[in-house]
Every structure is written in C-alpha cells, then in structure tokens.
Amino acid sequence: MYNGETADDIAKRKGLRYREDILDNMGSEELAANLFRITQTEARLKRDKVDTENKACDTHNKIGKIVRKAIKEAGGTMPEDLPTPKKSLKELEKESKKGLKKNEI
C-alpha cells in the first residue's frame, strides 16, 4: 500500500526506533487505510482459501493496490505522504496514565 515500500522503509522514513510499532505512529487517516487493507486482505484470504505464503503475499499486494487506487480516486493523500504524529500511541498512553495518577492524589 506504500508504493513498494517495505516495513523497514516505512519505519526509516518515519524515524522510528528499532522495534517501534509502525501502527502506533500513524494518524487516524493513515491508520484507517491500513486497517481497511488488513481487514479486506484477511477476508479475501479466507474467502479464496489461500493456503500458501506466496499466494498470501500476492493477495496482500493486490488489496494494497486496490486501497491506494480508492484513496487516489477519492482525492485523498497517499499514506506515505501523510505526516507522522509528533507523539506515538505509546507516548500518549504513558502521558494519559501519568495524568490519571496526578488526579488521584
């Protein structure tokens, strides 16, 4: 879905640390596109009874291209062109927990 970028390419472009989750570093628009791609790929794999890794990878790539096409046709921004949020989901959760602890005192 990222025009040929691998997960490592995406992580590097976003400036993520080793083992930092890419999905935790997406805004809502990018996350929604990825979740749509994931759910549609899963449904296709089940529906077509895909039973090999190569077929699964091909299916994943086909669905990604379909989602990219839909984004383009809707006049949306391609996922690789969307900004990375300043704070990851993990950072926001940590801050939220700190705020809750302060309010409990």
Sequence and secondary structure as in RCSB ss.txt:
>XXXX:A:sequence
MYNGETADDIAKRKGLRYREDILDNMGSEELAANLFRITQTEARLKRDKVDTENKACDTHNKIGKIVRKAIKEAG
GTMPEDLPTPKKSLKELEKESKKGLKKNEI
>XXXX:A:secstr
  TT  HHHHHHHHT  TT  SGGG  HHHHHHHHHHHHHHHHHHHHTT  SHHHHHHHHHHHHHHHHHHHHHTT
   GGGS   SS HHHHHHHHHHHHHHHH 
